[in-house]
Amino acid sequence: DELIDPKAEALLYAADRAQHIAELVRPALQRGEVVVQDRYIDSSLAYQGAGRVLEAGDVRHLSEWATDELWPDLTVLLDLSPEEAVKRRAGRGEEDDRLEREAIEFHRAVREGFLRLATEHPERYLVLDATTNPDTLAEDIRARVSGLIS
């Protein structure tokens, strides 16, 4: 298995995010478009901050610098226990990626990191139980998003 230093991992994600924001997201926002994406700054705070136990302030500063402090208006967190996530991944029939292969303790720390962020920033978070019926989840997301774009 490939071993990547936690700081190097944080830097790689920040570099990728900087390019993605410069190349795709900012131009789309300047055109007045709505942008939907997964795994943004909060992911780095949860995965590299809580999961890799890097200093959260350092990860935040790096991520804000990489994105010129572009934060989302809404972060949808589909909350699922790590144990249930393992069961779902096993049913996919696909090989797990490097992060998915981490120990259950890592995934518990990441989940707690996300939930802590949601508590700290309730105005931009929508936390949903990922065991809920997908149609209900979609309705809840649509309701929150429609309030932002109307």
C-alpha positions in Angstrom: 0.0 0.0 0.0 1.2 3.5 -0.8 2.2 5.6 2.2 1.8 9.3 1.8 2.9 11.7 4.5 -0.2 13.5 5.9 1.2 17.0 5.1 2.0 15.9 1.5 -1.5 14.5 1.2 -3.0 17.9 2.4 -0.8 19.8 -0.1 -1.8 17.5 -3.0 -5.5 18.0 -2.3 -5.0 21.8 -1.9 -3.0 21.9 -5.2 -5.7 20.0 -7.0 -8.4 22.1 -5.5 -6.6 25.4 -6.5 -6.4 24.3 -10.1 -10.1 23.1 -10.1 -11.3 26.4 -8.7 -9.2 28.5 -11.1 -10.0 26.4 -14.2 -13.7 25.5 -13.7 -15.4 26.8 -10.6 -14.6 30.6 -10.6 -15.3 30.9 -14.4 -18.7 29.2 -13.9 -19.6 31.4 -10.9 -18.6 34.5 -13.0 -21.0 33.3 -15.6 -23.7 33.2 -13.0 -23.9 29.4 -13.0 -24.7 27.1 -10.0 -21.8 24.9 -9.2 -22.3 21.5 -7.5 -19.2 19.4 -6.6 -18.1 16.9 -4.0 -15.2 16.9 -1.7 -14.3 20.5 -1.0 -12.6 22.4 1.9 -14.6 20.6 4.6 -13.3 17.3 3.2 -9.8 18.4 3.8 -10.6 19.6 7.3 -12.3 16.3 8.1 -9.9 13.9 6.3 -6.5 15.6 6.8 -7.4 17.5 9.9 -9.5 15.0 12.0 -8.5 11.8 10.2 -4.8 12.5 9.8 -4.7 14.6 12.9 -3.0 17.6 11.3 -3.6 20.9 12.9 -7.1 22.1 11.7 -5.9 25.7 11.5 -3.1 24.8 9.2 -5.4 22.7 6.9 -8.0 25.6 6.9 -5.3 28.2 6.1 -3.9 26.1 3.3 -7.3 25.3 1.8 -8.4 29.0 2.0 -5.2 30.1 0.4 -5.6 27.5 -2.4 -9.2 28.6 -3.1 -8.8 32.4 -2.5 -11.2 31.8 0.4 -14.1 30.6 -1.7 -16.5 28.7 0.6 -19.7 27.0 -0.5 -23.1 28.4 0.3 -24.2 24.9 1.2 -22.5 21.7 2.2 -24.7 18.6 2.2 -23.4 16.0 4.6 -24.9 12.5 4.0 -24.1 11.1 7.4 -23.5 7.3 7.7 -21.7 5.3 10.3 -18.4 3.9 9.2 -19.6 0.4 9.8 -22.6 0.9 7.5 -20.3 2.5 4.9 -18.0 -0.6 4.9 -21.1 -2.8 4.3 -22.2 -0.6 1.4 -18.7 -0.6 -0.2 -18.5 -4.4 0.1 -21.7 -4.6 -1.9 -20.4 -2.5 -4.8 -18.0 -5.1 -6.1 -15.3 -2.4 -6.7 -11.9 -2.2 -5.2 -11.6 0.4 -2.3 -9.3 3.4 -2.8 -6.5 4.3 -0.5 -8.7 6.3 1.9 -11.4 3.7 1.9 -8.9 1.1 3.0 -8.0 3.1 6.2 -8.9 1.6 9.6 -12.3 2.1 11.0 -10.9 4.4 13.6 -9.8 6.8 10.8 -13.3 6.8 9.4 -14.8 7.4 12.8 -12.5 10.4 13.3 -13.4 11.7 9.8 -17.2 11.4 10.5 -16.7 13.2 13.9 -14.8 15.9 12.1 -17.6 16.4 9.6 -20.2 16.5 12.3 -18.2 19.0 14.3 -18.0 21.3 11.3 -21.7 21.0 10.8 -22.3 22.0 14.4 -19.9 24.9 14.0 -21.4 26.1 10.8 -25.1 25.2 10.8 -26.0 28.0 8.4 -24.2 26.4 5.5 -24.7 22.7 6.4 -27.5 20.3 5.7 -27.0 17.1 7.6 -29.0 14.1 6.4 -29.2 10.5 7.6 -27.8 8.6 4.6 -29.9 5.5 5.5 -33.0 7.5 4.5 -34.8 6.6 1.3 -32.9 8.2 -1.6 -36.1 9.9 -2.9 -36.6 11.6 0.5 -33.0 12.6 0.6 -33.4 14.2 -2.9 -36.5 16.1 -1.8 -34.7 17.4 1.3 -31.7 18.6 -0.8 -33.9 20.1 -3.4 -35.9 22.0 -0.8 -32.7 23.5 0.7 -31.1 24.3 -2.6 -34.2 25.9 -4.0 -34.2 28.4 -1.1 -30.6 29.4 -2.1 -31.1 29.8 -5.8 -34.5 31.4 -6.0 
